[in-house]
Amino acid sequence: MNMIMTGGTEGDTARFRALVMRVSAVILVLLAAEFVAILVVNGGHFTFSFDDPYIHLAMAEEILKGHYGINDSESAAAASSILYPFLLAPLLALGFGQFAALASNVVGALAIGVAACGVLVEVRLPVERLPRLTLAIGALVLGSGLVSLTFSGLEHTLQAADALACLWGLVHYLNRRRVSPWWIAALILAPLIRYEGASILAAGILILLLKREWRWVVLAGVIGFGLVGGFSAFLLHLGLSFLPSSVLVKSGELASGMPGDVLGLFNGFVTTLGANIQDPRAIPMLVGIVFCGAPFLKAAHRSSNPASWDDRAFIGLFCALIALAHLTLGAYGWFARYEIYVHLILLLGIVAIYAERFAPHLERVDARAVVWFSASFLLLTIRWVAMVPATVIASQNIYQQQYQMHRFVSDVWKAPVAVNDLGWVSFENENYVLDLLGLGSETARKLRLAHPATGAWMQQLSVDHNVHLAMISRGWFAQVPCQWVPLGALRLASEPVSVPFDQVTFYAMVVSEAKGIQAKIRTYAPQFASGVRFEFSDLDHVSSRKAGCAD
């Protein structure tokens, strides 16, 4: 059985516009409420819920200078997205500042709503007839994690929007038996927004292959994977690894082994898949795979000829493959930012596959049923709903920790500094920032991997780059150089949510400079955010222990 809809009508266009307006209004209201809440807890200052978007913003600053990196003196691929820093650059040029990332994410959030509406209208599911539709939309937005995703400030809203656009394009193609260029463009963009999008591109190419759309198979494959390969060639030309440092650092041995040890790589895939499946967070994904994969397995069992398969089989195959790829290669992230795009694809995929079964029931739904559905959905997705208030506290974490570090470095220190949180400290800061985790420094990344149990490499890099101050969370490192003098610790006033540690220790690299640097911190300390405190070390006691130190 094929899809309900066989072609677009003016009525469908009107339905689509009306639904988009309703969904967009709800999204904007919820985002505005979250924005105000963040301003309230931060005393009128806005910050994202993670430090990572400021890394992309710092990259965008360098792109405007014609350089790819964090510091003018060295190249680096600190961003997790190929495209995102380039999208932010023109907005920075227009004076948006950090709101360049917020504007991009608001657009991404609205685009998610548009794509979802496109799928619903494409399968002619009459959701606009539901009573209390606004309530249901609000529940869906809150339960999908869209609010927290937007205020993460990263490329994930654009990733989710593009993923749903690819699903919408597929349904559109199956209804009309005609490939739309915008669908191919969305498939090509997927891996450029985030590397996980390679699975979306590959799944789309497979569908086109099964449908014998040879011209589009070649076009999407050559351009899509060609652009990703071209970016890797660009990184190699700069003397970097073929994947961004952020991908290599966060993916560990799985990414670092590519494309070398094939057996080790395969074992890495198996290990990742096993760990992901055993995680309770895999349950929604596994359920979605079952519901999406069922029509494909049924069609394949009946016939090995794809030409005889039901349209629903192709939708199910597309969605299930993307989810399986994420379980094999992906991860679960803080605030579910890594996997939300998969949840949305599976949810809308199930709606598209079973639309004919849902439609008759929608005709009989009353207001009470909508209320029960909304409450039930919020209960089932309570983990994502809870991220809405948690995002406010997470933003407060970044304001009280990374932003205060940024202020001290920009207003007082005005010299090179070493950190393990690269974002806010490097954004809108012209001085050199040594990233000891390795996202902003390929040399640091390799040395950290080669010498995980010693701090000698940190001392050497500090000397090489004339760095005299470090601001790091001690828990990230097995050992710090014995020459470094702890000046004290900047402590959060709020519960840690988006930061792993509630304090950042300031170190002087040279014993003779410790008291002078600490004096600068003492002078500035009253200007730290309300509630944030700096606990000073007893330098007379510490410095005496450093005498004659050698790593």
Number of C-alpha atoms within 10 A of each C-alpha: 7 13 20 14 17 14 11 13 10 8 9 15 14 12 20 19 16 14 22 20 16 15 22 18 16 20 22 15 12 16 20 13 11 20 17 14 18 26 16 14 15 21 12 11 12 20 30 28 29 25 27 20 27 25 26 30 32 28 30 28 28 20 18 15 11 10 17 21 24 34 22 15 9 16 19 27 27 27 27 25 23 20 16 24 26 17 17 27 24 16 18 19 13 9 10 15 17 22 18 20 29 21 16 20 24 21 16 23 25 23 21 27 24 23 23 24 24 26 24 22 24 24 23 18 23 16 17 17 12 17 16 16 19 16 17 21 19 19 22 18 21 23 23 24 25 31 29 28 28 28 27 27 28 30 25 25 30 25 26 31 26 28 27 29 26 27 29 29 26 26 25 23 15 21 19 15 13 11 16 14 11 12 21 23 18 24 29 29 25 27 25 21 23 20 18 21 24 22 21 27 25 23 21 30 23 17 18 21 16 15 15 13 15 12 10 17 20 14 14 23 18 14 16 24 17 13 17 20 15 14 17 18 16 14 19 13 11 15 13 19 18 21 22 22 25 20 18 21 18 14 14 12 14 19 17 19 15 14 10 10 11 11 10 14 18 12 13 19 18 15 14 18 19 13 14 20 15 10 10 9 14 17 13 15 21 17 12 23 22 13 19 30 22 17 22 22 15 13 19 16 9 11 12 10 10 17 11 11 19 18 21 25 21 28 25 25 23 29 29 27 19 26 27 17 19 22 24 19 20 19 18 16 10 13 23 19 21 19 23 22 28 23 19 21 26 29 19 21 28 20 19 27 23 17 19 15 11 14 16 12 9 17 13 10 13 12 13 11 15 19 17 12 16 21 15 13 18 22 14 13 18 15 16 23 23 16 22 23 14 17 26 25 22 29 28 31 27 25 28 25 27 21 20 20 22 21 18 18 21 18 11 13 16 14 16 19 22 26 21 22 25 26 27 27 29 28 24 16 21 14 17 21 26 28 25 27 25 24 29 30 23 23 17 19 19 14 17 19 14 11 13 12 12 16 19 18 20 20 17 12 17 20 12 9 14 15 20 19 26 26 25 23 20 15 11 13 16 11 14 20 17 18 22 23 26 23 25 20 20 24 18 23 17 15 13 16 21 20 20 10 16 18 23 24 19 28 24 22 23 15 18 11 13 21 17 11 17 20 12 13 19 14 10 14 17 12 12 18 17 11 11 19 17 21 15 16 16 12 17 9 9 16 18 10 13 15 11 8 10 9 11
